[in-house]
Amino acid sequence: MKLIVGLGNPGAKYAANRHNIGFMALDRIAEDHGFGPWRPRFQALTAEGRLGETRVTLLKPQTFMNLSGQSVGEAMRYLKLTPAEVIVLHDELDLVPGKARVKQGGGHAGHNGLRSIHQHLGPDYGRVRLGIGHPGHKDKVAPYVLSDFAKAEQDGLDDLLRGISDGAVALAMGDGGRFQNAVANRVAPARNSGSEAPAAKAPRPAPGAPDAAPKPAVPKPAPPEEPASLADRLRALTDRFR
């Protein structure tokens, strides 16, 4: 069994924030893979189902971001799981939008939700870093992550969420490479290899070489006949009347 956690803040006010991309990812997985209804449990909203052969509980903490570890720790202990069986999906400032990277263990890099989970689980849980880009200066980070995705970002966000759903089975199986490939195939699909290739240009002949197909010679016009002399014309006229 796996516990897959999406991080975010509860309430309609925050629903479309960049900080809530973890919630968005779990909503897409639950919808596409036929999970049961969301219900309150473990200070969170949970949904149960299967990803391939793996039983999975999806969890969206309702404690606000900086207390996420309370909910995740409670769920992990109740379900008798280890930190290695927990996967946390969260926003990542240091990745460009559309990128997703799987990581096992490590630090929290100042992320308030991960910092709280560290306090309750330790560092050995898995995580999926979902790129939202950086505003350019640390003083702009808080308003940036708590702002909604721009309209121009919506198509790219939808591609990312679809890719996460496509790769969810591989993620639950622990195949991070296949998961990342599924995301990449949605975000940056390969060009159609069956497209028609442009016609090849005929090679130029080498300098001095004769043409492969010489042009036919154009016949020169025959020179005009010289007019007959006066004596010739009189002789011909005399011959006619003999």
C-alpha positions in Angstrom: 0.0 0.0 0.0 1.1 3.6 -0.6 0.1 6.9 0.9 0.2 9.6 -1.8 0.0 13.1 -0.3 -0.7 16.4 -2.2 0.3 19.6 -0.4 -1.8 22.8 -0.5 -4.0 25.1 1.6 -7.7 24.3 2.3 -10.5 26.6 1.1 -11.7 28.2 -2.1 -9.5 31.2 -1.6 -6.3 29.1 -2.2 -7.7 26.5 -4.6 -6.0 27.9 -7.8 -2.8 29.0 -6.1 0.6 27.8 -7.3 1.2 26.5 -3.8 -1.8 24.2 -4.3 -0.5 22.2 -7.3 -0.2 19.1 -5.1 -4.0 19.2 -4.4 -4.6 19.7 -8.1 -2.5 16.7 -9.0 -4.3 14.4 -6.6 -7.7 15.6 -7.8 -6.7 14.7 -11.4 -5.4 11.2 -10.3 -8.6 10.5 -8.3 -10.9 11.5 -11.2 -9.0 9.7 -13.9 -8.4 6.5 -12.0 -11.9 6.1 -10.4 -11.0 6.6 -6.8 -13.8 6.7 -4.1 -15.3 9.9 -2.9 -13.2 12.4 -0.8 -14.0 12.1 2.9 -12.7 13.8 6.0 -10.1 11.7 7.9 -6.7 12.2 9.5 -7.2 16.0 9.6 -7.4 15.7 5.8 -9.5 14.7 2.9 -8.8 11.2 1.7 -9.8 9.0 -1.3 -9.1 5.3 -1.7 -8.5 3.2 -4.8 -5.9 1.4 -6.8 -3.2 2.4 -9.2 -2.5 -0.8 -11.1 -2.0 -3.5 -8.5 -1.2 -1.1 -5.7 -3.7 0.0 -3.1 -3.4 3.7 -2.6 -4.8 6.3 -0.2 -4.7 9.8 -1.5 -4.4 12.5 1.2 -4.9 16.3 1.1 -4.1 17.8 4.5 -6.6 20.4 5.7 -4.3 21.8 8.4 -2.7 24.5 6.2 0.6 24.1 4.6 2.9 24.7 7.6 1.2 22.0 9.7 0.9 19.3 7.0 3.1 16.9 8.9 0.4 16.4 11.6 -2.0 15.0 9.1 0.6 12.9 7.2 2.1 11.5 10.3 -1.3 10.5 11.7 -2.3 8.8 8.4 1.1 6.9 8.1 0.9 5.5 11.6 -2.8 4.4 11.3 -2.1 2.7 8.0 1.0 1.1 9.4 3.3 2.4 6.7 6.9 3.4 6.7 8.2 6.8 5.5 9.5 5.0 2.4 5.9 4.1 1.5 4.8 7.8 1.5 5.0 10.0 -1.6 4.5 13.8 -1.3 3.6 15.9 -4.3 4.5 19.6 -3.8 5.3 22.8 -5.6 9.0 23.5 -6.5 10.4 27.0 -7.1 13.7 25.7 -8.5 12.1 23.9 -11.4 10.6 25.6 -14.4 6.9 25.1 -15.0 6.0 21.8 -16.5 8.8 19.9 -15.0 8.4 17.0 -12.5 11.2 15.3 -10.7 11.0 12.3 -8.4 13.2 12.2 -5.3 13.6 9.8 -2.4 14.7 11.4 0.9 16.7 14.5 1.3 16.2 18.0 2.8 13.2 20.2 2.7 14.9 23.2 1.0 12.9 25.7 3.1 9.5 24.5 1.9 7.1 24.9 4.9 5.0 21.8 4.1 8.1 19.6 3.8 9.6 21.1 6.9 6.5 20.1 8.9 6.5 16.6 7.4 10.2 16.2 8.3 9.3 16.9 11.9 6.8 14.1 12.0 8.3 11.5 9.6 11.9 12.3 9.2 13.5 12.8 5.8 13.2 9.4 4.2 9.8 9.8 2.5 9.5 10.1 -1.3 8.5 13.3 -3.0 7.6 14.6 -6.5 8.8 18.1 -7.1 6.4 20.0 -9.4 7.9 23.0 -11.1 6.2 26.4 -10.8 9.2 28.6 -11.6 10.8 31.3 -9.4 9.6 35.0 -9.3 13.3 36.2 -9.4 13.8 37.5 -5.9 13.3 35.9 -2.5 11.1 38.8 -1.3 8.6 38.0 -4.0 8.3 34.3 -3.2 5.4 34.4 -0.6 3.0 36.5 -2.8 4.1 34.5 -5.8 3.3 31.0 -4.5 0.0 32.3 -3.0 -1.1 33.8 -6.3 -3.2 31.9 -9.0 -1.7 30.5 -12.1 -2.0 33.0 -14.9 -4.4 32.4 -17.8 -1.4 32.0 -20.1 -0.1 29.1 -17.9 -3.4 27.1 -17.9 -2.6 24.9 -21.0 0.8 24.0 -19.7 -0.6 23.3 -16.2 -3.3 21.0 -17.7 -0.6 19.1 -19.7 1.4 18.6 -16.5 -1.6 17.3 -14.5 -2.5 14.9 -17.3 1.0 13.7 -17.4 1.0 13.1 -13.6 -2.2 11.1 -14.0 -0.8 9.1 -16.9 2.3 8.2 -14.9 0.5 7.6 -11.6 0.6 3.8 -11.8 4.4 3.9 -12.4 4.8 6.3 -9.5 2.9 3.9 -7.2 5.1 1.0 -8.3 8.2 3.0 -7.5 9.3 3.5 -11.2 10.3 7.1 -11.1 11.8 7.0 -14.6 8.6 5.8 -16.3 6.6 8.4 -14.3 8.8 11.3 -15.5 8.6 10.0 -19.1 4.8 10.0 -18.9 4.9 13.6 -17.8 7.4 14.6 -20.5 5.3 13.0 -23.2 2.4 15.2 -22.2 4.3 18.4 -21.7 6.7 18.1 -24.7 5.4 15.4 -27.0 7.8 14.1 -29.7 7.2 15.5 -33.2 5.3 13.3 -35.6 7.9 11.0 -37.2 5.5 10.0 -39.9 5.3 13.5 -41.5 6.2 13.7 -45.1 9.8 14.6 -45.7 10.6 17.5 -48.2 11.6 16.4 -51.7 15.3 16.0 -52.1 17.0 18.5 -54.3 18.8 17.2 -57.4 22.6 17.2 -56.9 24.5 19.9 -58.7 27.0 18.7 -61.4 30.6 19.0 -60.7 32.3 22.0 -62.3 33.2 21.2 -66.0 31.2 18.0 -66.1 28.8 17.6 -69.1 25.1 17.9 -68.4 23.4 14.5 -67.6 20.7 15.4 -70.2 21.9 17.9 -72.7 19.4 20.3 -74.1 18.2 19.5 -77.7 19.8 21.7 -80.4 17.4 24.4 -81.7 17.5 24.3 -85.6 18.8 27.5 -87.2 16.4 29.2 -89.7 17.4 28.7 -93.4 18.9 31.8 -95.0 16.5 33.6 -97.3 16.8 32.9 -101.0 18.5 35.7 -103.0 16.0 37.4 -105.4 16.4 36.3 -109.1 18.1 38.7 -111.5 16.1 40.7 -114.2 17.7 38.7 -117.0 16.7 35.4 -115.3 13.1 36.6 -114.9 12.9 37.6 -118.6 14.3 34.3 -119.8 11.7 32.4 -117.7 8.9 34.5 -119.1 10.1 33.9 -122.8 10.2 30.1 -122.1 6.6 30.2 -121.0 5.3 31.6 -124.3 7.4 29.4 -126.7 
